Amino acid sequence: MSTATKTYRGRKTYAMPAAGKAIALSLILCGCNAPSFTNSGVTWKTYTNSRYGFEFLYPSTWTSLPPPENNDGIAFVSPQNTRVEIRGWAGNRLPDTIITDKNAKKTINPNFKTNQGVSGVLEVEIGSQESSMTLTLTKAQVKYYWQGRSPASEFSNYYRVFYYIAQEYRISGQGG
């Protein structure tokens, strides 16, 4: 199985090709020490972004950070540890005709599909201090992002929650 890997600032990024996704995901889920995630014990709220037309779930006990003035997204932090956060944002992407350096364009084939049926790229970065899961989706001229991150030592405790939220991410409108 071939995996695209890069190291940046002491973090390794893994992007799985579609063919190896099921095997890799099974290994990751089986390898986690966290108890199985069940939705039943969590009360959820939904953040909806009216500017770009996306929404995602977040635990009702988490606190929102002040949103940016341009209203392109939001972040929520855990009440147990403010270094554990989830965030979602979006932005208009440049048309391909404007991008002059074709080598600057990194392309990773979609390796993830939300429950809504939108395909995108799900990347997991494992760092020595901090780890994250980032979902990137593109629809028309809008690029959507969702991220969950935590201290590296606690990432296995949040992996399944982050994955569940990524699965439930929705693009509700045209946005932009």
C-alpha positions as CSV (number, residue, x, y, z in Angstrom):
1,M,0.0,0.0,0.0
2,S,1.4,3.4,-1.0
3,T,1.0,6.3,1.3
4,A,1.8,9.9,0.6
5,T,4.0,11.1,3.6
6,K,5.6,14.4,4.3
7,T,7.3,15.9,7.3
8,Y,6.7,19.5,8.3
9,R,7.8,21.1,11.6
10,G,8.4,17.8,13.2
11,R,5.0,16.4,12.1
12,K,4.3,13.5,9.8
13,T,1.3,13.8,7.4
14,Y,-0.3,10.6,6.1
15,A,-2.7,10.6,3.2
16,M,-4.1,7.2,2.3
17,P,-5.0,6.3,-1.3
18,A,-8.6,5.2,-1.8
19,A,-7.6,1.5,-2.3
20,G,-5.8,1.3,1.0
21,K,-8.2,3.4,3.0
22,A,-10.3,0.5,4.4
23,I,-7.3,-1.5,5.5
24,A,-5.5,1.4,7.0
25,L,-8.6,2.7,8.8
26,S,-9.3,-0.8,10.2
27,L,-5.7,-0.9,11.5
28,I,-5.9,2.5,13.0
29,L,-9.2,1.9,14.7
30,C,-8.1,-1.4,16.1
31,G,-4.9,0.1,17.3
32,C,-6.5,2.9,19.3
33,N,-6.5,2.4,23.0
34,A,-9.5,4.6,23.5
35,P,-12.8,2.9,24.2
36,S,-15.2,2.5,21.3
37,F,-16.9,5.8,20.5
38,T,-20.7,5.7,20.8
39,N,-22.8,8.7,20.0
40,S,-25.4,7.8,22.8
41,G,-23.5,9.5,25.7
42,V,-22.9,12.8,24.0
43,T,-25.3,15.7,23.6
44,W,-24.5,17.5,20.3
45,K,-25.1,20.9,18.9
46,T,-24.7,22.0,15.3
47,Y,-22.6,24.9,14.2
48,T,-24.0,26.4,10.9
49,N,-22.0,28.9,8.8
50,S,-24.3,31.0,6.8
51,R,-21.6,32.7,4.8
52,Y,-20.3,29.5,3.2
53,G,-23.2,27.1,3.9
54,F,-21.5,24.4,5.9
55,E,-22.3,22.8,9.2
56,F,-20.7,20.3,11.7
57,L,-21.6,18.8,15.0
58,Y,-19.8,19.7,18.3
59,P,-20.2,18.5,21.8
60,S,-22.7,20.8,23.6
61,T,-20.3,21.3,26.6
62,W,-17.5,22.7,24.4
63,T,-17.0,26.5,24.3
64,S,-16.7,28.6,21.2
65,L,-13.8,30.9,20.7
66,P,-14.5,34.4,19.3
67,P,-15.2,34.0,15.5
68,P,-13.1,35.9,13.0
69,E,-14.5,39.2,11.7
70,N,-15.0,37.8,8.2
71,N,-17.2,35.0,9.5
72,D,-15.4,32.3,7.6
73,G,-15.5,29.7,10.5
74,I,-15.3,29.0,14.2
75,A,-13.4,27.0,16.8
76,F,-14.6,25.2,19.9
77,V,-12.5,24.0,22.8
78,S,-13.0,21.2,25.3
79,P,-14.0,22.1,28.8
80,Q,-11.5,19.6,30.2
81,N,-8.5,20.9,28.2
82,T,-8.4,24.0,26.1
83,R,-5.6,22.6,23.9
84,V,-8.2,20.1,22.5
85,E,-10.2,21.9,19.8
86,I,-12.3,21.5,16.8
87,R,-12.6,24.1,14.1
88,G,-14.3,24.5,10.7
89,W,-13.7,27.2,8.1
90,A,-14.0,27.8,4.4
91,G,-12.7,30.1,1.7
92,N,-13.0,30.9,-2.0
93,R,-10.3,29.1,-3.9
94,L,-8.5,30.6,-6.8
95,P,-9.5,29.4,-10.3
96,D,-6.9,27.1,-11.9
97,T,-6.3,29.7,-14.6
98,I,-4.9,32.1,-11.9
99,I,-2.4,29.6,-10.5
100,T,0.8,30.1,-12.5
101,D,3.1,27.6,-10.8
102,K,1.5,24.2,-11.6
103,N,4.1,22.5,-9.4
104,A,2.8,24.4,-6.3
105,K,-0.5,22.6,-6.6
106,K,-0.5,19.5,-4.4
107,T,-3.1,17.0,-5.4
108,I,-4.2,14.1,-3.2
109,N,-7.0,11.9,-4.5
110,P,-10.1,11.8,-2.4
111,N,-9.8,9.2,0.4
112,F,-12.9,10.0,2.5
113,K,-16.6,10.4,2.0
114,T,-18.9,12.2,4.4
115,N,-22.3,10.6,5.3
116,Q,-23.8,13.3,3.1
117,G,-21.8,11.7,0.2
118,V,-19.3,14.5,-0.4
119,S,-15.8,13.2,-1.2
120,G,-12.7,14.8,0.1
121,V,-9.3,14.3,1.7
122,L,-8.9,13.3,5.4
123,E,-5.4,13.7,6.7
124,V,-4.0,12.7,10.1
125,E,-0.9,14.4,11.4
126,I,1.0,12.8,14.2
127,G,3.4,15.2,15.9
128,S,5.6,15.0,19.0
129,Q,3.6,17.7,20.8
130,E,0.3,18.0,18.9
131,S,-1.7,15.7,16.5
132,S,-4.6,16.6,14.3
133,M,-7.2,15.3,11.8
134,T,-8.1,17.6,8.9
135,L,-10.9,17.2,6.4
136,T,-10.7,19.1,3.2
137,L,-13.7,19.3,0.8
138,T,-14.1,21.3,-2.4
139,K,-17.4,22.2,-4.0
140,A,-17.5,24.6,-6.9
141,Q,-15.2,27.5,-6.0
142,V,-15.3,27.0,-2.3
143,K,-12.8,25.0,-0.2
144,Y,-14.1,23.6,3.1
145,Y,-12.0,22.6,6.0
146,W,-12.7,20.9,9.3
147,Q,-10.0,20.0,11.9
148,G,-9.8,18.3,15.3
149,R,-6.5,18.6,17.2
150,S,-5.2,17.7,20.6
151,P,-1.9,17.2,22.4
152,A,-0.2,14.2,20.9
153,S,-0.4,12.2,24.2
154,E,-4.2,12.5,24.2
155,F,-5.0,12.1,20.4
156,S,-6.0,8.4,20.8
157,N,-8.7,9.6,23.3
158,Y,-10.2,12.0,20.7
159,Y,-9.6,10.2,17.4
160,R,-13.0,8.5,17.2
161,V,-14.9,11.6,18.2
162,F,-13.0,13.6,15.5
163,Y,-13.7,10.9,12.9
164,Y,-17.4,10.9,13.8
165,I,-17.6,14.7,13.4
166,A,-15.8,14.5,10.1
167,Q,-18.3,11.9,8.8
168,E,-21.2,14.1,9.9
169,Y,-19.8,17.3,8.2
170,R,-22.4,18.8,5.8
171,I,-22.4,21.3,3.0
172,S,-25.9,22.8,3.3
173,G,-25.8,25.5,0.6
174,Q,-23.9,27.1,-2.2
175,G,-21.8,29.4,0.0
176,G,-19.4,32.0,-1.1
